Amino acid sequence: MSEVKRVVPMYLLTGFLGSGKTTLLNRLIHLMPGKRLGILVNDFGDMPVDGAFLHREGNVMQVTELNGGQIFCSCLSGSFVESVASYAGMNLDVVLIECSGLAKPTPLVEIMDQVMAASDRGFDYAGMICLLDAESYEDLADVVNAVDEQLFFSDCFIINKTDLVDAETLERIRRKIRLYHPDAPIYETSYAEVDASVLDFRRADAAPPEGRPEWAGWGEKGRPITCTFRPPGPLKEVAVRGFLEAMTPHAWRIKGLLRLESGMCRIDCVGTDIQIRLYHDQDDSITGGLVLISKIGLDIKPLADAAWLKCVSVS
């Protein structure tokens, strides 16, 4: 009797910058202690950040980081297909892929077909989970086409940070999801607190729905610009906070690792919310750095360079 081919389910996690994807990914890792997991993390900036915040528990067998773009773009799609195909012989139970917050998944079906071909159909694309930041979704959707593009191509939805909005806002977001996905599962939560049943959905169709919208580019601000800053040495927290306060009004997201006087710290800024927390790994060999994603295009560069120079000089 011939052996039945083992097919590994593969899930994509998407959602705009700061919606909670890495928190969700860590949550799912924790919820599947008996499963052998393959993880791929995609950062838009040229410096790996989210992978450093991943809980690499004993069930995580393989982690791949792809940086410098988003996996649905030609700049990274080939590397993405090759990376996922390389997981085919690893005896995994589940593959979880965290897309960049700036993912534009219009080519999703074609790229999944390439993954299937490259892996000898060793994976089953189970579908894409979309996280929506309840507090910022409506404002973002007005100016960044990628926000609703992610919603349109997804199969399961988590409205996150519900504690920050009122009932009317939640209802408007639900209606927007139902406009494209009348029967899709919708979860409402804070801090991505879901249980393992969130993976029980199955995508309805292999192809997008009929009459899909035409997604014209990135939106009114154009393709986001990223800036990367690497510190020459330990910095003062007051100086770093000054830099962040100066730049958060002009950035979709600022995140990274910086060595401060108190030790290596995790920096995570969404909107004007600034978080500076000690990082669990205090390895002295880690130099760290920051990635800033602009909401004002190239105009960010002189502002950011001047603010960083002041931060370094104060330190």
Salt bridges, closest charged atoms under 4 A:
ASP43 OD1 - LYS255 NZ 3.16
ASP50 OD1 - LYS255 NZ 2.97
GLU65 OE2 - ARG56 NH2 3.57
ASP93 OD1 - ARG6 NH2 2.45
ASP120 OD2 - LYS5 NZ 3.74
ASP124 OD2 - ARG202 NH2 2.70
ASP133 OD2 - LYS161 NZ 2.98
GLU138 OE2 - ARG172 NE 2.67
ASP148 OD2 - LYS176 NZ 2.63
GLU149 OE1 - LYS104 NZ 2.59
GLU171 OE1 - ARG174 NH1 2.49
GLU171 OE2 - ARG175 NH1 3.84
GLU188 OE2 - ARG174 NE 2.40
GLU193 OE1 - ARG27 NH2 3.43
GLU237 OE2 - ARG241 NH2 3.41
GLU261 OE2 - LYS236 NZ 3.29
ASP268 OD1 - ARG253 NH2 2.61
ASP268 OD2 - ARG266 NH2 3.63
ASP284 OD1 - ARG259 NH1 3.95
